[in-house]
């Protein structure tokens, strides 16, 4: 379901550069895949949803 939403969005707005799968609970502070995704976006100069 989520993958379909991403596919539809990127079809209209852009492209998927890479993917990360965050399987940790949002209650945990240690979320290595989330941190890797944010770092990737920063290095690539791309926006990410959690930017303030």
mmCIF entry with sequence, helices, sheets and N, C-alpha, C, O atoms, coordinates in Angstrom:
data_MODEL
# 
_entry.id   MODEL 
# 
_entity.id                         1 
_entity.type                       polymer 
_entity.pdbx_number_of_molecules   1 
# 
_entity_poly.entity_id                      1 
_entity_poly.type                           'polypeptide(L)' 
_entity_poly.nstd_linkage                   no 
_entity_poly.nstd_monomer                   no 
_entity_poly.pdbx_seq_one_letter_code       
;(UNK)(UNK)(UNK)(UNK)(UNK)(UNK)(UNK)(UNK)(UNK)(UNK)(UNK)(UNK)(UNK)(UNK)(UNK)(UNK)
(UNK)(UNK)(UNK)(UNK)(UNK)(UNK)(UNK)(UNK)(UNK)(UNK)(UNK)(UNK)(UNK)(UNK)(UNK)(UNK)
(UNK)(UNK)(UNK)(UNK)(UNK)(UNK)(UNK)(UNK)(UNK)(UNK)(UNK)(UNK)(UNK)(UNK)(UNK)(UNK)
(UNK)(UNK)(UNK)(UNK)
;
_entity_poly.pdbx_seq_one_letter_code_can   XXXXXXXXXXXXXXXXXXXXXXXXXXXXXXXXXXXXXXXXXXXXXXXXXXXX 
_entity_poly.pdbx_strand_id                 A 
# 
loop_
_entity_poly_seq.entity_id 
_entity_poly_seq.num 
_entity_poly_seq.mon_id 
_entity_poly_seq.hetero 
1 1  UNK n 
1 2  UNK n 
1 3  UNK n 
1 4  UNK n 
1 5  UNK n 
1 6  UNK n 
1 7  UNK n 
1 8  UNK n 
1 9  UNK n 
1 10 UNK n 
1 11 UNK n 
1 12 UNK n 
1 13 UNK n 
1 14 UNK n 
1 15 UNK n 
1 16 UNK n 
1 17 UNK n 
1 18 UNK n 
1 19 UNK n 
1 20 UNK n 
1 21 UNK n 
1 22 UNK n 
1 23 UNK n 
1 24 UNK n 
1 25 UNK n 
1 26 UNK n 
1 27 UNK n 
1 28 UNK n 
1 29 UNK n 
1 30 UNK n 
1 31 UNK n 
1 32 UNK n 
1 33 UNK n 
1 34 UNK n 
1 35 UNK n 
1 36 UNK n 
1 37 UNK n 
1 38 UNK n 
1 39 UNK n 
1 40 UNK n 
1 41 UNK n 
1 42 UNK n 
1 43 UNK n 
1 44 UNK n 
1 45 UNK n 
1 46 UNK n 
1 47 UNK n 
1 48 UNK n 
1 49 UNK n 
1 50 UNK n 
1 51 UNK n 
1 52 UNK n 
# 
_struct_asym.id          A 
_struct_asym.entity_id   1 
# 
loop_
_struct_conf.conf_type_id 
_struct_conf.id 
_struct_conf.pdbx_PDB_helix_id 
_struct_conf.beg_label_comp_id 
_struct_conf.beg_label_asym_id 
_struct_conf.beg_label_seq_id 
_struct_conf.pdbx_beg_PDB_ins_code 
_struct_conf.end_label_comp_id 
_struct_conf.end_label_asym_id 
_struct_conf.end_label_seq_id 
_struct_conf.pdbx_end_PDB_ins_code 
_struct_conf.beg_auth_comp_id 
_struct_conf.beg_auth_asym_id 
_struct_conf.beg_auth_seq_id 
_struct_conf.end_auth_comp_id 
_struct_conf.end_auth_asym_id 
_struct_conf.end_auth_seq_id 
_struct_conf.pdbx_PDB_helix_class 
_struct_conf.details 
_struct_conf.pdbx_PDB_helix_length 
HELX_P HELX_P1 AA1 UNK A 2  ? UNK A 13 ? UNK A 2  UNK A 13 1 ? 12 
HELX_P HELX_P2 AA2 UNK A 32 ? UNK A 44 ? UNK A 32 UNK A 44 1 ? 13 
# 
_struct_conf_type.id          HELX_P 
_struct_conf_type.criteria    ? 
_struct_conf_type.reference   ? 
# 
loop_
_atom_site.group_PDB 
_atom_site.id 
_atom_site.type_symbol 
_atom_site.label_atom_id 
_atom_site.label_alt_id 
_atom_site.label_comp_id 
_atom_site.label_asym_id 
_atom_site.label_entity_id 
_atom_site.label_seq_id 
_atom_site.pdbx_PDB_ins_code 
_atom_site.Cartn_x 
_atom_site.Cartn_y 
_atom_site.Cartn_z 
_atom_site.occupancy 
_atom_site.B_iso_or_equiv 
_atom_site.pdbx_formal_charge 
_atom_site.auth_seq_id 
_atom_site.auth_comp_id 
_atom_site.auth_asym_id 
_atom_site.auth_atom_id 
_atom_site.pdbx_PDB_model_num 
ATOM 1   N N  . UNK A 1 1  ? 0.819  -1.183 0.000   1.00 0.00 ? 1  UNK A N  1 
ATOM 2   C CA . UNK A 1 1  ? 0.000  0.000  0.000   1.00 0.00 ? 1  UNK A CA 1 
ATOM 3   C C  . UNK A 1 1  ? 0.871  1.259  0.000   1.00 0.00 ? 1  UNK A C  1 
ATOM 4   O O  . UNK A 1 1  ? 0.684  2.145  -0.834  1.00 0.00 ? 1  UNK A O  1 
ATOM 5   N N  . UNK A 1 2  ? 1.813  1.337  0.925   1.00 0.00 ? 2  UNK A N  1 
ATOM 6   C CA . UNK A 1 2  ? 2.681  2.510  0.999   1.00 0.00 ? 2  UNK A CA 1 
ATOM 7   C C  . UNK A 1 2  ? 3.512  2.654  -0.270  1.00 0.00 ? 2  UNK A C  1 
ATOM 8   O O  . UNK A 1 2  ? 3.711  3.759  -0.775  1.00 0.00 ? 2  UNK A O  1 
ATOM 9   N N  . UNK A 1 3  ? 3.995  1.517  -0.779  1.00 0.00 ? 3  UNK A N  1 
ATOM 10  C CA . UNK A 1 3  ? 4.819  1.543  -1.982  1.00 0.00 ? 3  UNK A CA 1 
ATOM 11  C C  . UNK A 1 3  ? 4.038  2.091  -3.168  1.00 0.00 ? 3  UNK A C  1 
ATOM 12  O O  . UNK A 1 3  ? 4.598  2.809  -3.996  1.00 0.00 ? 3  UNK A O  1 
ATOM 13  N N  . UNK A 1 4  ? 2.754  1.764  -3.261  1.00 0.00 ? 4  UNK A N  1 
ATOM 14  C CA . UNK A 1 4  ? 1.920  2.280  -4.342  1.00 0.00 ? 4  UNK A CA 1 
ATOM 15  C C  . UNK A 1 4  ? 1.768  3.787  -4.240  1.00 0.00 ? 4  UNK A C  1 
ATOM 16  O O  . UNK A 1 4  ? 1.809  4.482  -5.255  1.00 0.00 ? 4  UNK A O  1 
ATOM 17  N N  . UNK A 1 5  ? 1.594  4.300  -3.038  1.00 0.00 ? 5  UNK A N  1 
ATOM 18  C CA . UNK A 1 5  ? 1.463  5.744  -2.844  1.00 0.00 ? 5  UNK A CA 1 
ATOM 19  C C  . UNK A 1 5  ? 2.739  6.463  -3.259  1.00 0.00 ? 5  UNK A C  1 
ATOM 20  O O  . UNK A 1 5  ? 2.685  7.514  -3.898  1.00 0.00 ? 5  UNK A O  1 
ATOM 21  N N  . UNK A 1 6  ? 3.885  5.899  -2.896  1.00 0.00 ? 6  UNK A N  1 
ATOM 22  C CA . UNK A 1 6  ? 5.167  6.490  -3.284  1.00 0.00 ? 6  UNK A CA 1 
ATOM 23  C C  . UNK A 1 6  ? 5.317  6.455  -4.799  1.00 0.00 ? 6  UNK A C  1 
ATOM 24  O O  . UNK A 1 6  ? 5.742  7.436  -5.410  1.00 0.00 ? 6  UNK A O  1 
ATOM 25  N N  . UNK A 1 7  ? 4.967  5.327  -5.401  1.00 0.00 ? 7  UNK A N  1 
ATOM 26  C CA . UNK A 1 7  ? 5.078  5.188  -6.849  1.00 0.00 ? 7  UNK A CA 1 
ATOM 27  C C  . UNK A 1 7  ? 4.207  6.217  -7.572  1.00 0.00 ? 7  UNK A C  1 
ATOM 28  O O  . UNK A 1 7  ? 4.652  6.831  -8.541  1.00 0.00 ? 7  UNK A O  1 
ATOM 29  N N  . UNK A 1 8  ? 2.988  6.407  -7.115  1.00 0.00 ? 8  UNK A N  1 
ATOM 30  C CA . UNK A 1 8  ? 2.096  7.391  -7.731  1.00 0.00 ? 8  UNK A CA 1 
ATOM 31  C C  . UNK A 1 8  ? 2.632  8.807  -7.555  1.00 0.00 ? 8  UNK A C  1 
ATOM 32  O O  . UNK A 1 8  ? 2.605  9.606  -8.491  1.00 0.00 ? 8  UNK A O  1 
ATOM 33  N N  . UNK A 1 9  ? 3.115  9.113  -6.367  1.00 0.00 ? 9  UNK A N  1 
ATOM 34  C CA . UNK A 1 9  ? 3.651  10.452 -6.106  1.00 0.00 ? 9  UNK A CA 1 
ATOM 35  C C  . UNK A 1 9  ? 4.859  10.729 -6.980  1.00 0.00 ? 9  UNK A C  1 
ATOM 36  O O  . UNK A 1 9  ? 4.954  11.794 -7.591  1.00 0.00 ? 9  UNK A O  1 
ATOM 37  N N  . UNK A 1 10 ? 5.783  9.782  -7.045  1.00 0.00 ? 10 UNK A N  1 
ATOM 38  C CA . UNK A 1 10 ? 7.002  10.011 -7.813  1.00 0.00 ? 10 UNK A CA 1 
ATOM 39  C C  . UNK A 1 10 ? 6.731  10.038 -9.313  1.00 0.00 ? 10 UNK A C  1 
ATOM 40  O O  . UNK A 1 10 ? 7.461  10.691 -10.058 1.00 0.00 ? 10 UNK A O  1 
ATOM 41  N N  . UNK A 1 11 ? 5.703  9.346  -9.762  1.00 0.00 ? 11 UNK A N  1 
ATOM 42  C CA . UNK A 1 11 ? 5.336  9.391  -11.175 1.00 0.00 ? 11 UNK A CA 1 
ATOM 43  C C  . UNK A 1 11 ? 4.971  10.820 -11.569 1.00 0.00 ? 11 UNK A C  1 
ATOM 44  O O  . UNK A 1 11 ? 5.270  11.258 -12.681 1.00 0.00 ? 11 UNK A O  1 
ATOM 45  N N  . UNK A 1 12 ? 4.331  11.537 -10.664 1.00 0.00 ? 12 UNK A N  1 
ATOM 46  C CA . UNK A 1 12 ? 3.896  12.903 -10.944 1.00 0.00 ? 12 UNK A CA 1 
ATOM 47  C C  . UNK A 1 12 ? 4.945  13.950 -10.574 1.00 0.00 ? 12 UNK A C  1 
ATOM 48  O O  . UNK A 1 12 ? 5.008  15.006 -11.203 1.00 0.00 ? 12 UNK A O  1 
ATOM 49  N N  . UNK A 1 13 ? 5.759  13.674 -9.570  1.00 0.00 ? 13 UNK A N  1 
ATOM 50  C CA . UNK A 1 13 ? 6.626  14.713 -8.999  1.00 0.00 ? 13 UNK A CA 1 
ATOM 51  C C  . UNK A 1 13 ? 8.120  14.492 -9.143  1.00 0.00 ? 13 UNK A C  1 
ATOM 52  O O  . UNK A 1 13 ? 8.877  15.445 -8.955  1.00 0.00 ? 13 UNK A O  1 
ATOM 53  N N  . UNK A 1 14 ? 8.588  13.307 -9.461  1.00 0.00 ? 14 UNK A N  1 
ATOM 54  C CA . UNK A 1 14 ? 10.032 13.125 -9.485  1.00 0.00 ? 14 UNK A CA 1 
ATOM 55  C C  . UNK A 1 14 ? 10.428 11.671 -9.578  1.00 0.00 ? 14 UNK A C  1 
ATOM 56  O O  . UNK A 1 14 ? 9.784  10.880 -10.266 1.00 0.00 ? 14 UNK A O  1 
ATOM 57  N N  . UNK A 1 15 ? 11.497 11.326 -8.878  1.00 0.00 ? 15 UNK A N  1 
ATOM 58  C CA . UNK A 1 15 ? 12.002 9.968  -8.930  1.00 0.00 ? 15 UNK A CA 1 
ATOM 59  C C  . UNK A 1 15 ? 12.508 9.523  -7.562  1.00 0.00 ? 15 UNK A C  1 
ATOM 60  O O  . UNK A 1 15 ? 12.866 10.347 -6.721  1.00 0.00 ? 15 UNK A O  1 
ATOM 61  N N  . UNK A 1 16 ? 12.531 8.237  -7.357  1.00 0.00 ? 16 UNK A N  1 
ATOM 62  C CA . UNK A 1 16 ? 13.079 7.663  -6.132  1.00 0.00 ? 16 UNK A CA 1 
ATOM 63  C C  . UNK A 1 16 ? 14.571 7.448  -6.370  1.00 0.00 ? 16 UNK A C  1 
ATOM 64  O O  . UNK A 1 16 ? 14.956 6.727  -7.291  1.00 0.00 ? 16 UNK A O  1 
ATOM 65  N N  . UNK A 1 17 ? 15.407 8.066  -5.549  1.00 0.00 ? 17 UNK A N  1 
ATOM 66  C CA . UNK A 1 17 ? 16.852 7.927  -5.697  1.00 0.00 ? 17 UNK A CA 1 
ATOM 67  C C  . UNK A 1 17 ? 17.362 6.665  -5.032  1.00 0.00 ? 17 UNK A C  1 
ATOM 68  O O  . UNK A 1 17 ? 18.248 5.994  -5.560  1.00 0.00 ? 17 UNK A O  1 
ATOM 69  N N  . UNK A 1 18 ? 16.817 6.346  -3.894  1.00 0.00 ? 18 UNK A N  1 
ATOM 70  C CA . UNK A 1 18 ? 17.160 5.128  -3.158  1.00 0.00 ? 18 UNK A CA 1 
ATOM 71  C C  . UNK A 1 18 ? 16.071 4.893  -2.128  1.00 0.00 ? 18 UNK A C  1 
ATOM 72  O O  . UNK A 1 18 ? 15.230 5.765  -1.905  1.00 0.00 ? 18 UNK A O  1 
ATOM 73  N N  . UNK A 1 19 ? 16.076 3.750  -1.510  1.00 0.00 ? 19 UNK A N  1 
ATOM 74  C CA . UNK A 1 19 ? 15.073 3.464  -0.487  1.00 0.00 ? 19 UNK A CA 1 
ATOM 75  C C  . UNK A 1 19 ? 15.740 2.976  0.791   1.00 0.00 ? 19 UNK A C  1 
ATOM 76  O O  . UNK A 1 19 ? 16.824 2.391  0.767   1.00 0.00 ? 19 UNK A O  1 
ATOM 77  N N  . UNK A 1 20 ? 15.073 3.228  1.889   1.00 0.00 ? 20 UNK A N  1 
ATOM 78  C CA . UNK A 1 20 ? 15.497 2.771  3.197   1.00 0.00 ? 20 UNK A CA 1 
ATOM 79  C C  . UNK A 1 20 ? 14.260 2.189  3.882   1.00 0.00 ? 20 UNK A C  1 
ATOM 80  O O  . UNK A 1 20 ? 13.149 2.673  3.663   1.00 0.00 ? 20 UNK A O  1 
ATOM 81  N N  . UNK A 1 21 ? 14.437 1.174  4.693   1.00 0.00 ? 21 UNK A N  1 
ATOM 82  C CA . UNK A 1 21 ? 13.318 0.564  5.412   1.00 0.00 ? 21 UNK A CA 1 
ATOM 83  C C  . UNK A 1 21 ? 13.572 0.685  6.900   1.00 0.00 ? 21 UNK A C  1 
ATOM 84  O O  . UNK A 1 21 ? 14.480 0.056  7.444   1.00 0.00 ? 21 UNK A O  1 
ATOM 85  N N  . UNK A 1 22 ? 12.762 1.496  7.546   1.00 0.00 ? 22 UNK A N  1 
ATOM 86  C CA . UNK A 1 22 ? 12.869 1.706  8.988   1.00 0.00 ? 22 UNK A CA 1 
ATOM 87  C C  . UNK A 1 22 ? 11.910 0.743  9.676   1.00 0.00 ? 22 UNK A C  1 
ATOM 88  O O  . UNK A 1 22 ? 10.694 0.925  9.620   1.00 0.00 ? 22 UNK A O  1 
ATOM 89  N N  . UNK A 1 23 ? 12.450 -0.270 10.318  1.00 0.00 ? 23 UNK A N  1 
ATOM 90  C CA . UNK A 1 23 ? 11.601 -1.272 10.966  1.00 0.00 ? 23 UNK A CA 1 
ATOM 91  C C  . UNK A 1 23 ? 11.550 -1.107 12.479  1.00 0.00 ? 23 UNK A C  1 
ATOM 92  O O  . UNK A 1 23 ? 10.889 -1.886 13.166  1.00 0.00 ? 23 UNK A O  1 
ATOM 93  N N  . UNK A 1 24 ? 12.225 -0.123 12.991  1.00 0.00 ? 24 UNK A N  1 
ATOM 94  C CA . UNK A 1 24 ? 12.244 0.116  14.439  1.00 0.00 ? 24 UNK A CA 1 
ATOM 95  C C  . UNK A 1 24 ? 10.991 0.870  14.854  1.00 0.00 ? 24 UNK A C  1 
ATOM 96  O O  . UNK A 1 24 ? 10.376 1.564  14.045  1.00 0.00 ? 24 UNK A O  1 
ATOM 97  N N  . UNK A 1 25 ? 10.624 0.733  16.099  1.00 0.00 ? 25 UNK A N  1 
ATOM 98  C CA . UNK A 1 25 ? 9.499  1.459  16.657  1.00 0.00 ? 25 UNK A CA 1 
ATOM 99  C C  . UNK A 1 25 ? 9.845  2.936  16.757  1.00 0.00 ? 25 UNK A C  1 
ATOM 100 O O  . UNK A 1 25 ? 10.990 3.299  17.026  1.00 0.00 ? 25 UNK A O  1 
ATOM 101 N N  . UNK A 1 26 ? 8.856  3.776  16.539  1.00 0.00 ? 26 UNK A N  1 
ATOM 102 C CA . UNK A 1 26 ? 9.098  5.217  16.671  1.00 0.00 ? 26 UNK A CA 1 
ATOM 103 C C  . UNK A 1 26 ? 9.346  5.609  18.125  1.00 0.00 ? 26 UNK A C  1 
ATOM 104 O O  . UNK A 1 26 ? 9.744  6.740  18.402  1.00 0.00 ? 26 UNK A O  1 
ATOM 105 N N  . UNK A 1 27 ? 9.117  4.692  19.045  1.00 0.00 ? 27 UNK A N  1 
ATOM 106 C CA . UNK A 1 27 ? 9.379  4.960  20.453  1.00 0.00 ? 27 UNK A CA 1 
ATOM 107 C C  . UNK A 1 27 ? 10.855 4.810  20.799  1.00 0.00 ? 27 UNK A C  1 
ATOM 108 O O  . UNK A 1 27 ? 11.308 5.279  21.843  1.00 0.00 ? 27 UNK A O  1 
ATOM 109 N N  . UNK A 1 28 ? 11.610 4.147  19.906  1.00 0.00 ? 28 UNK A N  1 
ATOM 110 C CA . UNK A 1 28 ? 13.035 3.958  20.143  1.00 0.00 ? 28 UNK A CA 1 
ATOM 111 C C  . UNK A 1 28 ? 13.816 5.132  19.563  1.00 0.00 ? 28 UNK A C  1 
ATOM 112 O O  . UNK A 1 28 ? 13.469 5.651  18.502  1.00 0.00 ? 28 UNK A O  1 
ATOM 113 N N  . UNK A 1 29 ? 14.860 5.544  20.252  1.00 0.00 ? 29 UNK A N  1 
ATOM 114 C CA . UNK A 1 29 ? 15.707 6.626  19.760  1.00 0.00 ? 29 UNK A CA 1 
ATOM 115 C C  . UNK A 1 29 ? 16.704 6.141  18.727  1.00 0.00 ? 29 UNK A C  1 
ATOM 116 O O  . UNK A 1 29 ? 17.132 6.913  17.869  1.00 0.00 ? 29 UNK A O  1 
ATOM 117 N N  . UNK A 1 30 ? 17.076 4.885  18.796  1.00 0.00 ? 30 UNK A N  1 
ATOM 118 C CA . UNK A 1 30 ? 18.058 4.341  17.861  1.00 0.00 ? 30 UNK A CA 1 
ATOM 119 C C  . UNK A 1 30 ? 17.338 3.787  16.645  1.00 0.00 ? 30 UNK A C  1 
ATOM 120 O O  . UNK A 1 30 ? 16.768 2.696  16.696  1.00 0.00 ? 30 UNK A O  1 
ATOM 121 N N  . UNK A 1 31 ? 17.363 4.525  15.570  1.00 0.00 ? 31 UNK A N  1 
ATOM 122 C CA . UNK A 1 31 ? 16.697 4.132  14.327  1.00 0.00 ? 31 UNK A CA 1 
ATOM 123 C C  . UNK A 1 31 ? 17.702 4.308  13.198  1.00 0.00 ? 31 UNK A C  1 
ATOM 124 O O  . UNK A 1 31 ? 17.663 5.313  12.489  1.00 0.00 ? 31 UNK A O  1 
ATOM 125 N N  . UNK A 1 32 ? 18.599 3.349  13.020  1.00 0.00 ? 32 UNK A N  1 
ATOM 126 C CA . UNK A 1 32 ? 19.700 3.506  12.079  1.00 0.00 ? 32 UNK A CA 1 
ATOM 127 C C  . UNK A 1 32 ? 19.272 3.747  10.635  1.00 0.00 ? 32 UNK A C  1 
ATOM 128 O O  . UNK A 1 32 ? 19.925 4.509  9.922   1.00 0.00 ? 32 UNK A O  1 
ATOM 129 N N  . UNK A 1 33 ? 18.202 3.122  10.197  1.00 0.00 ? 33 UNK A N  1 
ATOM 130 C CA . UNK A 1 33 ? 17.781 3.330  8.809   1.00 0.00 ? 33 UNK A CA 1 
ATOM 131 C C  . UNK A 1 33 ? 17.207 4.732  8.609   1.00 0.00 ? 33 UNK A C  1 
ATOM 132 O O  . UNK A 1 33 ? 17.414 5.343  7.560   1.00 0.00 ? 33 UNK A O  1 
ATOM 133 N N  . UNK A 1 34 ? 16.499 5.237  9.596   1.00 0.00 ? 34 UNK A N  1 
ATOM 134 C CA . UNK A 1 34 ? 15.989 6.602  9.512   1.00 0.00 ? 34 UNK A CA 1 
ATOM 135 C C  . UNK A 1 34 ? 17.149 7.590  9.484   1.00 0.00 ? 34 UNK A C  1 
ATOM 136 O O  . UNK A 1 34 ? 17.146 8.528  8.686   1.00 0.00 ? 34 UNK A O  1 
ATOM 137 N N  . UNK A 1 35 ? 18.135 7.387  10.346  1.00 0.00 ? 35 UNK A N  1 
ATOM 138 C CA . UNK A 1 35 ? 19.297 8.263  10.351  1.00 0.00 ? 35 UNK A CA 1 
ATOM 139 C C  . UNK A 1 35 ? 20.066 8.179  9.038   1.00 0.00 ? 35 UNK A C  1 
ATOM 140 O O  . UNK A 1 35 ? 20.553 9.196  8.544   1.00 0.00 ? 35 UNK A O  1 
ATOM 141 N N  . UNK A 1 36 ? 20.182 6.992  8.472   1.00 0.00 ? 36 UNK A N  1 
ATOM 142 C CA . UNK A 1 36 ? 20.862 6.825  7.180   1.00 0.00 ? 36 UNK A CA 1 
ATOM 143 C C  . UNK A 1 36 ? 20.108 7.557  6.077   1.00 0.00 ? 36 UNK A C  1 
ATOM 144 O O  . UNK A 1 36 ? 20.727 8.174  5.210   1.00 0.00 ? 36 UNK A O  1 
ATOM 145 N N  . UNK A 1 37 ? 18.783 7.496  6.098   1.00 0.00 ? 37 UNK A N  1 
ATOM 146 C CA . UNK A 1 37 ? 17.977 8.180  5.088   1.00 0.00 ? 37 UNK A CA 1 
ATOM 147 C C  . UNK A 1 37 ? 18.131 9.695  5.187   1.00 0.00 ? 37 UNK A C  1 
ATOM 148 O O  . UNK A 1 37 ? 18.272 10.376 4.171   1.00 0.00 ? 37 UNK A O  1 
ATOM 149 N N  . UNK A 1 38 ? 18.103 10.215 6.396   1.00 0.00 ? 38 UNK A N  1 
ATOM 150 C CA . UNK A 1 38 ? 18.263 11.660 6.590   1.00 0.00 ? 38 UNK A CA 1 
ATOM 151 C C  . UNK A 1 38 ? 19.650 12.100 6.154   1.00 0.00 ? 38 UNK A C  1 
ATOM 152 O O  . UNK A 1 38 ? 19.792 13.125 5.486   1.00 0.00 ? 38 UNK A O  1 
ATOM 153 N N  . UNK A 1 39 ? 20.668 11.348 6.520   1.00 0.00 ? 39 UNK A N  1 
ATOM 154 C CA . UNK A 1 39 ? 22.036 11.664 6.106   1.00 0.00 ? 39 UNK A CA 1 
ATOM 155 C C  . UNK A 1 39 ? 22.158 11.642 4.589   1.00 0.00 ? 39 UNK A C  1 
ATOM 156 O O  . UNK A 1 39 ? 22.784 12.527 4.006   1.00 0.00 ? 39 UNK A O  1 
ATOM 157 N N  . UNK A 1 40 ? 21.575 10.654 3.954   1.00 0.00 ? 40 UNK A N  1 
ATOM 158 C CA . UNK A 1 40 ? 21.614 10.560 2.493   1.00 0.00 ? 40 UNK A CA 1 
ATOM 159 C C  . UNK A 1 40 ? 20.991 11.801 1.862   1.00 0.00 ? 40 UNK A C  1 
ATOM 160 O O  . UNK A 1 40 ? 21.555 12.374 0.930   1.00 0.00 ? 40 UNK A O  1 
ATOM 161 N N  . UNK A 1 41 ? 19.841 12.214 2.362   1.00 0.00 ? 41 UNK A N  1 
ATOM 162 C CA . UNK A 1 41 ? 19.167 13.396 1.823   1.00 0.00 ? 41 UNK A CA 1 
ATOM 163 C C  . UNK A 1 41 ? 20.033 14.649 1.987   1.00 0.00 ? 41 UNK A C  1 
ATOM 164 O O  . UNK A 1 41 ? 20.142 15.462 1.070   1.00 0.00 ? 41 UNK A O  1 
ATOM 165 N N  . UNK A 1 42 ? 20.638 14.790 3.147   1.00 0.00 ? 42 UNK A N  1 
ATOM 166 C CA . UNK A 1 42 ? 21.492 15.958 3.387   1.00 0.00 ? 42 UNK A CA 1 
ATOM 167 C C  . UNK A 1 42 ? 22.686 15.967 2.445   1.00 0.00 ? 42 UNK A C  1 
ATOM 168 O O  . UNK A 1 42 ? 23.019 17.009 1.881   1.00 0.00 ? 42 UNK A O  1 
ATOM 169 N N  . UNK A 1 43 ? 23.336 14.815 2.267   1.00 0.00 ? 43 UNK A N  1 
ATOM 170 C CA . UNK A 1 43 ? 24.506 14.717 1.392   1.00 0.00 ? 43 UNK A CA 1 
ATOM 171 C C  . UNK A 1 43 ? 24.115 15.015 -0.061  1.00 0.00 ? 43 UNK A C  1 
ATOM 172 O O  . UNK A 1 43 ? 24.861 15.668 -0.790  1.00 0.00 ? 43 UNK A O  1 
ATOM 173 N N  . UNK A 1 44 ? 22.949 14.533 -0.467  1.00 0.00 ? 44 UNK A N  1 
ATOM 174 C CA . UNK A 1 44 ? 22.478 14.726 -1.836  1.00 0.00 ? 44 UNK A CA 1 
ATOM 175 C C  . UNK A 1 44 ? 21.846 16.099 -2.053  1.00 0.00 ? 44 UNK A C  1 
ATOM 176 O O  . UNK A 1 44 ? 21.539 16.474 -3.184  1.00 0.00 ? 44 UNK A O  1 
ATOM 177 N N  . UNK A 1 45 ? 21.653 16.845 -0.966  1.00 0.00 ? 45 UNK A N  1 
ATOM 178 C CA . UNK A 1 45 ? 21.017 18.158 -1.072  1.00 0.00 ? 45 UNK A CA 1 
ATOM 179 C C  . UNK A 1 45 ? 19.534 18.069 -1.379  1.00 0.00 ? 45 UNK A C  1 
ATOM 180 O O  . UNK A 1 45 ? 18.967 18.963 -2.008  1.00 0.00 ? 45 UNK A O  1 
ATOM 181 N N  . UNK A 1 46 ? 18.901 16.978 -0.930  1.00 0.00 ? 46 UNK A N  1 
ATOM 182 C CA . UNK A 1 46 ? 17.487 16.757 -1.182  1.00 0.00 ? 46 UNK A CA 1 
ATOM 183 C C  . UNK A 1 46 ? 16.692 17.040 0.078   1.00 0.00 ? 46 UNK A C  1 
ATOM 184 O O  . UNK A 1 46 ? 17.184 16.837 1.187   1.00 0.00 ? 46 UNK A O  1 
ATOM 185 N N  . UNK A 1 47 ? 15.445 17.515 -0.092  1.00 0.00 ? 47 UNK A N  1 
ATOM 186 C CA . UNK A 1 47 ? 14.599 17.717 1.101   1.00 0.00 ? 47 UNK A CA 1 
ATOM 187 C C  . UNK A 1 47 ? 14.161 16.380 1.666   1.00 0.00 ? 47 UNK A C  1 
ATOM 188 O O  . UNK A 1 47 ? 14.130 15.376 0.955   1.00 0.00 ? 47 UNK A O  1 
ATOM 189 N N  . UNK A 1 48 ? 13.830 16.370 2.921   1.00 0.00 ? 48 UNK A N  1 
ATOM 190 C CA . UNK A 1 48 ? 13.312 15.175 3.571   1.00 0.00 ? 48 UNK A CA 1 
ATOM 191 C C  . UNK A 1 48 ? 12.145 15.580 4.467   1.00 0.00 ? 48 UNK A C  1 
ATOM 192 O O  . UNK A 1 48 ? 12.114 16.706 4.964   1.00 0.00 ? 48 UNK A O  1 
ATOM 193 N N  . UNK A 1 49 ? 11.195 14.690 4.678   1.00 0.00 ? 49 UNK A N  1 
ATOM 194 C CA . UNK A 1 49 ? 9.947  15.040 5.362   1.00 0.00 ? 49 UNK A CA 1 
ATOM 195 C C  . UNK A 1 49 ? 10.094 15.595 6.769   1.00 0.00 ? 49 UNK A C  1 
ATOM 196 O O  . UNK A 1 49 ? 9.216  16.323 7.232   1.00 0.00 ? 49 UNK A O  1 
ATOM 197 N N  . UNK A 1 50 ? 11.190 15.269 7.466   1.00 0.00 ? 50 UNK A N  1 
ATOM 198 C CA . UNK A 1 50 ? 11.329 15.698 8.855   1.00 0.00 ? 50 UNK A CA 1 
ATOM 199 C C  . UNK A 1 50 ? 12.066 17.019 9.003   1.00 0.00 ? 50 UNK A C  1 
ATOM 200 O O  . UNK A 1 50 ? 12.372 17.438 10.119  1.00 0.00 ? 50 UNK A O  1 
ATOM 201 N N  . UNK A 1 51 ? 12.354 17.679 7.881   1.00 0.00 ? 51 UNK A N  1 
ATOM 202 C CA . UNK A 1 51 ? 13.043 18.970 7.976   1.00 0.00 ? 51 UNK A CA 1 
ATOM 203 C C  . UNK A 1 51 ? 12.177 19.969 8.703   1.00 0.00 ? 51 UNK A C  1 
ATOM 204 O O  . UNK A 1 51 ? 10.954 19.972 8.565   1.00 0.00 ? 51 UNK A O  1 
ATOM 205 N N  . UNK A 1 52 ? 12.823 20.819 9.481   1.00 0.00 ? 52 UNK A N  1 
ATOM 206 C CA . UNK A 1 52 ? 12.050 21.851 10.174  1.00 0.00 ? 52 UNK A CA 1 
ATOM 207 C C  . UNK A 1 52 ? 12.242 23.184 9.482   1.00 0.00 ? 52 UNK A C  1 
ATOM 208 O O  . UNK A 1 52 ? 11.674 24.189 9.909   1.00 0.00 ? 52 UNK A O  1 
# 
